[in-house]
C-alpha cells in the first residue's frame, strides 16, 4: 500500500511460518495498527469507520432478511410483514436494515461535508475522492432498489417515477427512452418482473460497494489522512499510531452513533419511512403525494425545480455527477476551510442549501415551494461552479501553522521541541 | 525483439488483430445477458383486451388494464366534447395527435384523438407522460385540473378534456392506444 513499513513481528512460530507464506497479518498490522494518523483528527474523522460498520451491518442484516423475503409481486408485501411479526428476531433485524439505510446516508453525508470543509479532495487525494463519489452512486442505486422490495405504494410509485426518468431521452432520440424503460421493467409497466430483478441487483450491489470501499481505503492509505489543518504529516511528532489513538476515538464516535441508531430501531422503527408504504402496491392508484426517502429529497427537489422534463432529469443527475469534478473546480491551494474565511461562509450556505432543498423536496409541487426550489437549485450549482473556482482566486487565506504539531501545541511545541508540561503528548516512544 | 524488426511489425499486427477479435467476441457475448431483461414473451402476449362500454353512461369514466397499464375510458359530456374541439386551435405544448394508430405528424385535434362516430368516447393510456403517475380525474370527486380533463398530483400536470397536456412539466399528450369498435359499444384495445 503506502511507503509506510509495517513493524509487525510475529510472536509465535505458527505466526512466523504463516507470515513467510501469506503476510496478511503484516499488511493489516501496518495499515490498521501502527499506521501513522495525524494527531489532530477531530470527531468528523470517525465517520469513515462508522460507514464501514454500516456497510457490514447492512450486508449481515440483509443476508438474514433474504432468507425470509419473497421477491414476487404477490408475496413481497406479506413476507415483510411476516418477517416483522413471525420470524424470530425479525422485529429487530428488519428495522435494523431499514433504519440502517437511513443511518448509512446520515453518516455518508456528514463524511462528504467533512471532505468538502477540510478540502480532502485536493491533491494528492483526487482519486480517493472520486472513488468515494462512486461509492455514493452505488449506495444510491442500492438504497433505491432496496426501498422497492417491500412492494408498498411508495415502493411501487417510487420505482415508477424514477425509472420513468429515462423516458426523458425520448425527446433526444424518439423511442430510446421508452426502450430503456421497458428494458429496465421487463414489461410495459412496473410489475413483479421488475421487483425480481431489483432484488437480484440489490443483493449484488453491496458487494460492489465493498470492493470500492477497499479501493477507497487503499487510496486513503497511499496519500494518508487529511486533517483539520489540511497540512501534510512532516515530522514524526505530527502523527500518532492508528492503534490505540484513532481506533479509540473511532470507537467513541461509533458508540455515540449507535445510540441514535438504536433509538430509531427500538423506539420509532418506522419514523423515517412513509405511511403510504404500509398499503400494498396498486398499479391503478397513485398516492396523492409521492416522495422518496428523506436522503433523496434534495435531488428530488432539483428534479422538480426545472419546468422541463429532460431539463429536470439532467439537472438531477448533474447535481450528483458534479461531485466528481470538485477536485478541479476548486482553485484554492489551501485545503482546510479553517484558513479560508470566504469559503467557510460559502460552505455553510451550501449546507443550508442542501437542507433547504431537502425540505422543499418533501413539499408538493406548488408555489411558493417551486420558486424556492429553483432558487436553491441555482445556489446548489453556484457553490460548485462559481464559489469553488472564484473564491480560490480572490480570497486571502489566513496564516497557516507551520506544522500539525504547531497547531496543537502552539509555536513552542513545533519542530520537535521539548513537549510542554501538561500538553496532550503521546506517552509512547517515537 | 530482433533488432531488424520495423514498426509496426508482424507481432504488433497479430496483437492488435487478436485483441480486436477478443473485444468484438466479448461484446457480442454480452448481448444475451443484456437482452434477457427486455419484456419476455409472456409479457408481450398480453397484447389485447375486449371491453363492453354500454354501462359507461355520459359523464362517467372507467379504467381498464392493457399491457399492465391503466387505460382511461371516459364517456364525455357534450360540453366536454365541445370544449375539446374549441381548444383545437389553442396554443398546445404538444401538437401531435399521440395516437398510436396515426402518424406522429398528425395534429392534436380532438378528431385525431377519438374515433369518428364515437367522439364522445375518449380512450387514453392513463399514465402521465412526465414520470408515469396515474393522473386524477377518473373517479367522482377527483380534481380534474384547470382544463377539466385530468390532473397529475405528482408534479402538477394538467390535461384537458381531450387528454392533451396544457400546463405542467409533462412533455406529451396522454397517449391514445390502438383500439377499434367491434359492434356498437364493444371495443378491442391492442
HADDOCK unambig.tbl for C-alpha pairs under 7 A between the chains (distance, minus, plus):
assign (segid A and resid 160 and name CA) (segid B and resid 132 and name CA) 6.06 0.50 0.50
assign (segid A and resid 161 and name CA) (segid B and resid 131 and name CA) 4.77 0.50 0.50
assign (segid A and resid 161 and name CA) (segid B and resid 132 and name CA) 5.76 0.50 0.50
assign (segid A and resid 161 and name CA) (segid B and resid 133 and name CA) 6.87 0.50 0.50
assign (segid A and resid 164 and name CA) (segid B and resid 131 and name CA) 4.95 0.50 0.50
assign (segid A and resid 164 and name CA) (segid B and resid 132 and name CA) 6.12 0.50 0.50
assign (segid A and resid 165 and name CA) (segid B and resid 131 and name CA) 6.27 0.50 0.50
assign (segid A and resid 182 and name CA) (segid B and resid 38 and name CA) 6.42 0.50 0.50
assign (segid A and resid 182 and name CA) (segid B and resid 39 and name CA) 6.65 0.50 0.50
assign (segid A and resid 183 and name CA) (segid B and resid 37 and name CA) 5.51 0.50 0.50
assign (segid A and resid 183 and name CA) (segid B and resid 38 and name CA) 4.33 0.50 0.50
assign (segid A and resid 183 and name CA) (segid B and resid 39 and name CA) 6.65 0.50 0.50
assign (segid A and resid 184 and name CA) (segid B and resid 37 and name CA) 6.72 0.50 0.50
assign (segid A and resid 186 and name CA) (segid B and resid 37 and name CA) 5.41 0.50 0.50
assign (segid A and resid 186 and name CA) (segid B and resid 38 and name CA) 4.78 0.50 0.50
assign (segid A and resid 186 and name CA) (segid B and resid 39 and name CA) 4.12 0.50 0.50
assign (segid A and resid 186 and name CA) (segid B and resid 40 and name CA) 6.79 0.50 0.50
assign (segid A and resid 187 and name CA) (segid B and resid 38 and name CA) 6.94 0.50 0.50
assign (segid A and resid 187 and name CA) (segid B and resid 39 and name CA) 4.25 0.50 0.50
assign (segid A and resid 187 and name CA) (segid B and resid 43 and name CA) 5.85 0.50 0.50
assign (segid A and resid 188 and name CA) (segid B and resid 67 and name CA) 6.14 0.50 0.50
assign (segid A and resid 188 and name CA) (segid B and resid 68 and name CA) 6.48 0.50 0.50
assign (segid A and resid 189 and name CA) (segid B and resid 68 and name CA) 5.76 0.50 0.50
assign (segid A and resid 189 and name CA) (segid B and resid 69 and name CA) 6.16 0.50 0.50
assign (segid A and resid 284 and name CA) (segid B and resid 70 and name CA) 6.26 0.50 0.50
assign (segid A and resid 284 and name CA) (segid B and resid 134 and name CA) 6.91 0.50 0.50
assign (segid A and resid 285 and name CA) (segid B and resid 134 and name CA) 6.41 0.50 0.50
assign (segid A and resid 286 and name CA) (segid B and resid 133 and name CA) 5.96 0.50 0.50
assign (segid A and resid 286 and name CA) (segid B and resid 134 and name CA) 5.45 0.50 0.50
assign (segid A and resid 288 and name CA) (segid B and resid 153 and name CA) 5.72 0.50 0.50
assign (segid A and resid 288 and name CA) (segid B and resid 154 and name CA) 6.72 0.50 0.50
assign (segid A and resid 289 and name CA) (segid B and resid 153 and name CA) 6.65 0.50 0.50
assign (segid A and resid 289 and name CA) (segid B and resid 154 and name CA) 5.84 0.50 0.50
assign (segid A and resid 290 and name CA) (segid B and resid 154 and name CA) 6.04 0.50 0.50
assign (segid A and resid 307 and name CA) (segid B and resid 169 and name CA) 5.39 0.50 0.50
assign (segid A and resid 308 and name CA) (segid B and resid 169 and name CA) 5.45 0.50 0.50
assign (segid A and resid 309 and name CA) (segid B and resid 130 and name CA) 6.49 0.50 0.50
assign (segid A and resid 309 and name CA) (segid B and resid 169 and name CA) 5.85 0.50 0.50
assign (segid A and resid 309 and name CA) (segid B and resid 170 and name CA) 6.53 0.50 0.50
assign (segid A and resid 309 and name CA) (segid B and resid 171 and name CA) 6.55 0.50 0.50
assign (segid A and resid 365 and name CA) (segid B and resid 155 and name CA) 5.49 0.50 0.50
assign (segid A and resid 365 and name CA) (segid B and resid 156 and name CA) 6.37 0.50 0.50
